[in-house]
Amino acid sequence: MAKSAKEVLESKGCYERAKTLEYWQTVPYKHKVAHAKKLVLDFYNAPEIQGKCCISVGGLDSITLMLMIRSMGFTAEQIPAVSVSGLEDKSIQRVHKALRVQTLKSAKSKREVIEEFGYPIISKEIANRIRILQNPTQKNATIRHAMITGETGAFGGYQKESRMKLADKWLKLFAGADPEGAELGYKAAPFAVSDQCCYWLKEKPMQDYQKETGRYPYLGLMASEGGRRKFALKHWGCNYISPTVKRSAPFASFMRDDILRLALEMNDWYQDHWAELNPNPEEKVDTIIPAIYGEIKNSGGVLETTKAKRTGCSMCAFGVQLEARPNRFDRLYESNRKEWEYYMYTMGFGKVLSYIGVEWEHDPQLPGFDTLMTMEKTTA
């Protein structure tokens, strides 16, 4: 018989950590911030770490984390801030420059990742499953069958309707690359799908940096974001130190309202201390909240950003099917037209988005529009 979620957690020794995280998610804001700062100090002073830390910086959450750590008195020499800034929106890059964030280079170019592995669509978890369906082998036959039918066999306790099964709408579009899926009449997409983008563009450069410097990262992750992040934080806790992995996630218990409230406080702190971080007045920013997010305003009693809620690599399409227009690619169209055209036409994102039902078109006069529309009709 398959184990319950609680039994799985207990068997891994993680149940208490998950309950502790759930508790800290319920405490008042000021206690969360105090707890986050304690986590920073605990990790920094851990015998296995001995102050060899760095801050992995990307969007607003990790920018806020960096400034909180700076406000605690830690300098860039003590805890450097590093980022693959070239992946981020231009407005985020400007904030990184103002804060003197060290820039790393991706292990592969965006185009290389797409050509070698496939497009990042739907979600990391689903993209990973589609990648398996698109690359059938004898070794993955059992898991492919579970994805298509929900039947797990012995490895999954002989479940008949397991969560391994892909949603019908994705099976219809992608499962035809699998022999069993093809027999059921499912389509095989005319492009590859993969969850490998983050690894080659962002994670590997950070891993290489950590290996070269012997430093371990502070990450701006929140369990409230859900998905793989929630799973990892609930199972392994805020500060995780093992022989193979060492990392700190001080904001694990934060909700979105908490991080935005702290961002506003850190913006005030920055305005009073900007010269300590970067004495060049030409690189000073009016606000540490990048323009892609808009403003932080009260909406129905909670703080919200008026534009983007979350950001990442400008090429990332994970979750775009859940966004109303204007979606992330519409905002890219407004902020960087050439980059948008490159993704949609040269790299083929337009046909990929159309295939999964995401609207993206703006200007029928753009070069290649008619050709692309013809391609979409023939592959639909």
Summary of the structure (lengths in Angstrom):
residues: 380
radius of gyration: 22.3
end to end distance: 41.9
largest distance: 65.7
contacts: 1172
relative contact order: 0.14
helix: 53%
strand: 8%
